[in-house]
Amino acid sequence: MPSDVVFNASDVAQVITYVAPGFMARLGYRARYPGPDSPPGEVLIVSVVTSLPVVAFVRGVLPGTPAATNVGYVACLLAAGLILGYFIAIIRGRDLTKNLLAKIDYRTQPEGTIYAGLLRHMSDDATVTVERKDGRLFWGCPRRGPQHKDDGVAELYLVYPKELGENGERVSLGAGVIVPLTEVSATYLSEDPTGAPPEEALTP
C-alpha cells in the first residue's frame, strides 16, 4: 500500500506563492475596472499564469533564494502582483492601447458600462440631461452608476438635480436624486469625455 501524501507548511506555502501573486494582480486590475465574478477554475488558471512572471521577477530582485515561508518574500510577491495588475489596467485604459487593439478588431472596452466608461470621466461640474420614458426631463451632475452589468446597480445618482417647473424654469429637486435606469429613454451629456473633435471641425 502506498503511503499517504503529506504536505507540510513549507509545501503549502510553496504552492500558494504560485497562486496568490496572480490573484492579487487580478484584484489590482479589478480595483480600476470592476467586473463580474469569473468561474473559480478560470480564476485559478489566470492566477497561476500571472504568478509565474511575478515570482520569477521577485526572485531575481531579492538576494539568495527566499523561502516560501519568509514573510518579507511573501509580502513582496503580493505587493508586486497588486501593483502589476493596477499598472496593466492603466495601460489597458489608454487610448493608444484601445486603438492598437481596434486594429486587430478587438473593440471590447475595459469599462463595464456606459457610466464607467463615459459619465465617470466627465468633469465634476459637467451635467447630464436625463429624459424619462414619461417625457419628464431631469438635469444634474452624475456621481454614481453601474460599474458592470452584473453588479446589481440599476440606478443613476445625480447631485443638484433640477426639473422643469410649471412656467418652464428649472426647479431644484434637492441635493440628489436616484433615477432608475429602467425609466430612462435617453441621457444627454453636456461634454464629451472621449476627446472627440468639436462639432464645428466636422462641418464641411
HELIX and SHEET records of a PDB file:
HELIX    1   1 ALA A    9  ILE A   16  1                                   8    
HELIX    2   2 ALA A   20  ARG A   32  1                                  13    
HELIX    3   3 PRO A   40  VAL A   61  1                                  22    
HELIX    4   4 VAL A   71  GLY A   93  1                                  23    
HELIX    5   5 ASP A   95  LYS A  103  1                                   9    
HELIX    6   6 ILE A  114  GLY A  117  1                                   4    
HELIX    7   7 LEU A  119  HIS A  121  5                                   3    
HELIX    8   8 LEU A  181  GLU A  183  5                                   3    
HELIX    9   9 GLU A  199  LEU A  202  5                                   4    
SHEET    1   A 5 ARG A 170  SER A 172  0                                        
SHEET    2   A 5 GLU A 155  LEU A 164 -1                                        
SHEET    3   A 5 LEU A 137  ARG A 144 -1                                        
SHEET    4   A 5 VAL A 128  ARG A 132 -1                                        
SHEET    5   A 5 VAL A 184  LEU A 189 -1                                        
SHEET    1   B 3 ARG A 170  SER A 172  0                                        
SHEET    2   B 3 GLU A 155  LEU A 164 -1                                        
SHEET    3   B 3 GLY A 176  PRO A 180 -1                                        
END                                                                             
